[in-house]
Amino acid sequence: MKIMVAVKRVIDYAVKIRVKSDKTGVETTNVKMSMNPFCEIALEEALRIKESGFASEVIVVSMGPAQSVDTLRTGLAMGADRAIHVDAPATLYPLSVAKILKVLVDIEKPGLLILGKQAIDDDCNQTGQMVAGLLKWPQGTFASKVVLDKEKQVATVDREVDGGLETLCLDLPAVITTDLRLNQPRYATLPNIMKAKSKPIKKVTPQELNVEINSDLEIVHVTEPPKRKAGVILSSVDELVDKLKNEAHVI
C-alpha cells in the first residue's frame, strides 16, 4: 500500500508575523519558511505506518513556487521515498488544492491520504474534507490516534471532539487529517539529509493535471490583532471586586 502525504510551506511558527503596509497580507520576503507543523505530524504518522509494515511507500506532495522543493527535501530527509512538486502560484485556496490532490490520487492510487488538519498561515481546515468529498472516500479528521488493520483493510481513528474522543472505523482507502497530539515528528538526521538529495522529485503543473486554478476567495484586508493593554496591580480584594463589577461588567 502507498501512502500519500500533502505538505505545505509556511512561515516558520517561531517567526513574528508582520503585516504588509498596504494590508493585503503578511510579509514573506526574507522570512524563514518551514514545513507546516501539522503536515510534519501527518508525514511522521505515514512513516511510522510504513515502518510497522503496513505500507510499502510514502509519497510526499507539495504545491507552490520553486521554493516548495525545499519543503519536499525536508520530507524526503525525514524518510519519504519520493516527492511530487506541483508548480503553482504561491497562493492556492483549499478547493484548488483538493482538486489537484484528487487527480494525483487517481494517478498514484494510494491506500491512504494523510494531511495536517490545517495550515498555520490561513487556518482554513478545509482541504482534507474537500478532497475526501471529491474522492468519495471516508474521512477521519482531527486524528489523535490511528490504528490500521491490514487483513480487514480498515483504519480505526480516534478523533478529538468538543466532548472528548470519538472513534471511527474507516474502510480503506481513506483520508485522515492529523491533530497536534497524534505524535512527535522526528528530526532529519545529517545522513538522511544527504540521502534526500538523490531521491526523486517529480515536477508537474496544474495544466498538465487538467486542473483549473480559480481564485474563489478574495482577501479584503489583513490587520494585526489589537495590542493587549497593560495590567494593573490592585491593593485589595474590594478594589478587584469593584473593577470587575463597574469596569469589566462581569459580575
Secondary structure, DSSP 4 states (H G I P E B T S, - for coil): -EEEEEE-EEE-TTSPP-B-TTSSSB--TT--EEE-HHHHHHHHHHHHHHHTTS-SEEEEEEEESTTHHHHHHHHHHHT-SEEEEEE--S---HHHHHHHHHHHHHHH--SEEEEES--TTT----HHHHHHHHHT--EEEEEEEEEEETTTTEEEEEEEETTEEEEEEEESSEEEEE-TTS--PPPPPHHHHHHHTTS-EEEE-TTTTT-------------PPPPPPPP---S-HHHHHHHHHHTS---
